[in-house]
Amino acid sequence: MIQATAVLWGLLGAVLIGASDCIARVTAQKISSSVLFLFIMGLSSVVLLGWQILTGNLPPWNSYAWGVSALSGMLNILALFFLYKALARGPVTVASPAASTFVVLLVLLNAITGEPWNFWQVLAIGIVFLGVIQLSKHSDTAAEDRDFDSRWLRVTALYGLATAVAITVRMYMAQEATDTIGALHALTLNRLFALLTTLVLIGWLLLKNTTIVWPKGRLLHLVILQTVFETLALSVFLLGSASGGRIGATIGFSAFSATTALIAWWWLGEKIGLRRGVWMMIVGGGIALATLMGA
């Protein structure tokens, strides 16, 4: 029952992050990435830190946990940079599944560093990457590929995979911090260090007299909505992960590449097509297999 409920929370998180990523498909093309980082990390930091101040449960000092959290925060910004590059290029049906491979990459990284692994996890990794390779292939007969050539699709997939690599190392660092100070405190430190990284980045850009495009009007509303969706997605994922539901929440959340594509089809009019839809389901199935076999 716990795992079933956790899956539902994870699915809700997948829908919310899918909505956030689809908005990013629009905002990342018109607004400076550093500004998007500022909004997302700023709001989530205020929410997390504010709650812990109210409850008197601030992150305890631990040099190792704070150190790996600092690295995790910086990598979070790098991951978002690659993700927004992938989403801005499109199509979402290539960018999002490629980015979702971080789940199986994390399994691989944990195995390399000595954690137990099994045949099914290795099989799942193979399935996921086969799916991503197929998604990045161009089809002359597919309607969804008419606006993109093969090179364009490969570059989008590479940006998505770069996102996954950055998220994998970031998550591994977060796991290290979690083992020491707990999940909520590790997440709070990650967001605070990501916010600090963003402020340093914006300061550096201003010193270089680089033009920073800030959102106005409708774009500002979209950025706020994107930020709210991203923060809510994180919150419901953590809620689903609580009390022994980490596996179920991860399985549900692994559907985010599919929810992103469906929302992009509904809102942005992006075509999915039968071939790409099938391979997206295969990628999602491989991620679910890796998660289940890691239980």
WOBELWO-V218204 format. One record per pair of residues at least 6 apart in sequence whose C-alpha atoms are under 8 Angstrom apart, sorted by the first residue. I is the first residue (numbers start at 1). J is the second residue. If there is no record, write none. Layout:
# WOBELWO-V218204
I:J, I:J
This chain:
# WOBELWO-V218204
2:243, 2:244, 2:245, 3:244, 3:245, 3:247, 3:248, 3:249, 4:248, 5:240, 5:245, 5:248, 6:240, 6:241, 6:245, 6:246, 6:247, 6:248, 6:249, 6:252, 7:240, 7:248, 7:249, 7:250, 7:251, 7:252, 7:253, 8:240, 8:249, 8:252, 9:236, 9:237, 9:239, 9:240, 9:249, 9:252, 10:236, 10:237, 10:240, 10:248, 10:249, 10:250, 10:251, 10:252, 10:253, 10:254, 11:249, 11:252, 11:253, 11:254, 11:255, 11:256, 12:233, 12:236, 12:252, 12:253, 13:232, 13:233, 13:234, 13:235, 13:236, 13:237, 13:252, 13:253, 13:256, 14:233, 14:252, 14:253, 14:254, 14:255, 14:256, 14:257, 14:259, 15:233, 15:256, 15:259, 15:260, 16:229, 16:230, 16:232, 16:233, 17:229, 17:230, 17:233, 17:256, 17:260, 18:256, 18:257, 18:259, 18:260, 18:261, 18:263, 19:226, 19:229, 19:259, 19:260, 19:263, 20:225, 20:226, 20:227, 20:229, 20:230, 21:87, 21:226, 21:260, 22:87, 22:92, 22:260, 22:263, 22:264, 23:222, 23:223, 23:226, 24:84, 24:87, 24:88, 24:223, 24:226, 25:84, 25:87, 25:88, 25:89, 25:90, 25:92, 26:88, 27:219, 27:222, 27:223, 28:36, 28:84, 28:85, 28:87, 28:88, 29:88, 30:213, 31:212, 31:213, 31:214, 31:215, 32:212, 32:213, 32:214, 33:81, 33:84, 34:198, 34:201, 34:202, 35:212, 35:213, 35:214, 36:223, 37:77, 37:80, 37:195, 37:198, 38:195, 38:198, 38:199, 39:223, 39:224, 39:227, 40:227, 40:228, 40:230, 40:231, 41:191, 41:192, 41:194, 41:195, 42:195, 43:227, 43:228, 43:231, 44:191, 44:231, 45:188, 45:191, 45:192, 45:195, 48:188, 49:58, 49:188, 52:58, 58:185, 59:181, 59:185, 59:186, 59:188, 59:189, 60:181, 60:185, 62:181, 64:177, 65:176, 65:177, 65:178, 65:180, 65:181, 65:186, 66:177, 66:189, 68:173, 68:174, 68:176, 68:177, 69:173, 69:174, 69:177, 69:186, 69:189, 69:190, 69:193, 70:189, 70:190, 70:193, 70:194, 71:170, 71:173, 72:169, 72:170, 72:171, 72:173, 72:174, 72:190, 72:193, 72:194, 73:170, 73:189, 73:190, 73:191, 73:192, 73:193, 73:194, 73:195, 73:197, 74:193, 74:194, 74:197, 75:166, 75:167, 75:169, 75:170, 75:194, 76:166, 76:167, 76:170, 76:190, 76:194, 77:194, 77:197, 77:198, 78:163, 78:166, 79:162, 79:163, 79:164, 79:165, 79:166, 79:167, 80:163, 81:163, 82:159, 82:160, 82:162, 82:163, 83:95, 83:99, 83:159, 83:160, 83:163, 85:156, 85:159, 86:92, 86:95, 86:156, 86:157, 86:159, 86:160, 87:95, 87:96, 87:156, 89:156, 90:153, 90:156, 91:153, 91:156, 91:270, 92:260, 92:261, 92:264, 92:270, 93:135, 93:257, 93:258, 93:260, 93:261, 93:272, 93:276, 93:280, 94:132, 94:135, 94:136, 94:153, 94:156, 94:157, 94:160, 95:156, 95:157, 95:159, 95:160, 96:160, 96:256, 96:257, 96:260, 96:261, 97:132, 97:160, 97:257, 97:258, 97:280, 97:283, 97:284, 98:132, 98:157, 98:158, 98:160, 98:161, 98:164, 99:160, 99:161, 99:162, 99:163, 99:164, 100:164, 100:254, 100:256, 100:257, 101:128, 101:129, 101:161, 101:164, 101:287, 102:163, 102:164, 102:165, 102:167, 102:168, 103:168, 103:254, 103:287, 103:290, 103:291, 104:121, 104:124, 104:125, 104:128, 104:287, 104:290, 105:125, 105:164, 105:165, 105:168, 106:168, 106:169, 106:171, 106:172, 107:117, 107:121, 107:290, 107:294, 109:168, 109:172, 110:116, 110:172, 111:117, 117:294, 118:293, 120:289, 120:290, 120:293, 121:289, 121:290, 121:293, 121:294, 122:290, 124:286, 124:287, 124:289, 124:290, 125:286, 125:287, 125:290, 127:282, 127:283, 127:286, 128:282, 128:283, 128:284, 128:286, 128:287, 129:283, 131:279, 131:280, 131:282, 131:283, 132:157, 132:279, 132:283, 134:279, 135:276, 135:279, 135:280, 136:150, 136:153, 136:154, 136:156, 136:157, 137:150, 137:153, 137:154, 138:145, 138:148, 138:149, 138:150, 138:153, 139:145, 140:146, 142:273, 143:271, 143:273, 144:270, 144:271, 144:272, 144:273, 174:186, 174:187, 174:190, 175:183, 177:183, 177:186, 178:184, 178:185, 178:186, 205:211, 205:212, 206:212, 215:223, 237:249, 237:250, 237:253, 240:246, 240:248, 240:249, 241:247, 241:248, 241:249, 241:250, 247:291, 247:292, 247:295, 250:291, 251:287, 251:288, 251:291, 251:292, 254:284, 254:287, 254:288, 255:284, 257:280, 257:284, 258:280, 258:281, 258:284, 261:270, 261:272, 264:270, 265:271, 265:272
